Amino acid sequence: MITGMLYHFPRARFVDENGIYGQVSHINSEATEAAAELGNPDIQFVAMEVMDVYHSAETALRILQEKYGVDIKALMFKVAAKNEERGYYK
């Protein structure tokens, strides 16, 4: 069951400034930064970078919604159903 808000962060200016290709590239760069922190003994550094990935992904979803008309809530249900079929949830 999907509940809650669609977005947790404020709308970033990059929704207007970036296209989807640039934003997906930015998600990749944020994931690279998160991976680079895996050796850090302070897990908060990893957590911070993972949260940056999350924020960048939200920005990409806003771009898809606002510029391409993607129904994000319907997409969430589709992805959850797909992952349920794959046995990802307990």
Buried (B, 14 or more C-beta within 10 A) or exposed (E): EEEEEEBEEEEBEBBEEBEBEEBBEBBEEBBEBBEEBEEEEEEEBBEEBBBBBBBBBBBBBBBBBEEEEBEBEEBEEEEBEEEEEEEEEE
